[in-house]
Amino acid sequence: MVVSGFVTLAGASPALAAGGAAGRLGLADDATQRHASGDVLVRIKDQAEPGLILGFDREPLGHGWFRVAVPRGWDPLAWAKHLASREGVDIAELDLVFEAQTTVPFTPHDPLYTTGSGNPNAQWHLYSVDAASAWQTTVGAGVTVAVLDTGVNNGPDGFCKTFAAEYNAVSGIAGAGAAADSNGHGSHVAGSIAQCSGNGRGGAGMATDAQIMPVNVFIGNLADASDVIRGIDWAIAHGARVINLSLGESGGESSAFNAAIGRAVSADVLLVAASGNTAGSVLYPASHPDVMAVGASSFSNGVTTYSSRGPELDLVAPGGDSGGPVWQESLGAYVGYTGTSMAAAHVSGAAALLR
């Protein structure tokens, strides 16, 4: 979100000569897709002066990209088209909004699910992927996994490693507690990746000795593409080897987001994303060819009915269903979630074991 204290751009001059010919509309150009109403994304050309082209109501995202506020009375797509016509602008597009890909959590029916006491039905998802065999060789030591989500809290069961480089991409604040989770989604996802194991409490995670980097990109249940981009760049800069994206949106792409994916690939950082819970086509960014798209398998080892699928899908992993959810600690208690969000977390944990 653009900081409310910025000055509006309504009075800025329309097309100032700086940096050459006008640019074009980016990939995020479909107003029917969910997008931020208060800002658009703009990349200016090299040597162009952002103050002359974009005015004062802008926020730098790095790599030539800016988040620019939409003036009162303007439609976001119309504003993006207007900015794309300005000299010195390379690309202008909508700021897509992603949704967390989980269904509603529910309360466990059997206490063994919350204790992880060895019953195969407790944390069945770890038995399903035969994590114990991998643990004979690796527990993910030395690998940092960035969880770009609603934040991560360290509950009573907790994580064996302290958090790395905590960051709130929405507020721009870094440091201990900056990515605290009040939703529970991100904490649950992080638990499947690297819940502390062998401590006699709660349950286990895929890569118990991996380090979690909590990055909050959400406001409520929605995340602007610009905040996720900022989170990706933060994760790359601070040593993440894997980035988990348990989020998605249907129908559109983003030039700015694709550029961030490219930076991750160039830095040898694996991006893992949920395919979606729509039972339709694979959502973006999982649909991008350089992102590992993960669908959800069920308690009975079939593909769940809700799991999005298609030619972009790379693999499936435990996401759970009514026959058995994925049990993990979230906000201080073990709860059952189902969704491709949970499936992506298992693959991110497996990637940490491999790396």
Secondary structure, 3 states (H helix, E strand, C coil): CCCCCCCCCCCCCCCCCCCCCECEECCCCCCCCCEEEEEEEEEECCCCCHHHHHCCCEEEEECCEEEEECCCCCCHHHHHHHHHCCECEEEEEEEEEEEECCCCCECCCCHHHHHCCCCCCCCHHHHHCCHHHHHCCCCCCCCEEEEEECCCCCCCCCECCCCCCCEECCCCEECCCCCCCCCCHHHHHHHHHHECCCCCCCCCCCCCCCEEEEEECCECCEEEHHHHHHHHHHHHHCCCCEEEECEEECCCCCHHHHHHHHHHHHCCCEEEEECCCCCCCCCECCCCCCCEEEEEECCCCCECCCCCCCCCCCEEEECCECCECEEEEECCEEEEECCHHHHHHHHHHHHHHHC
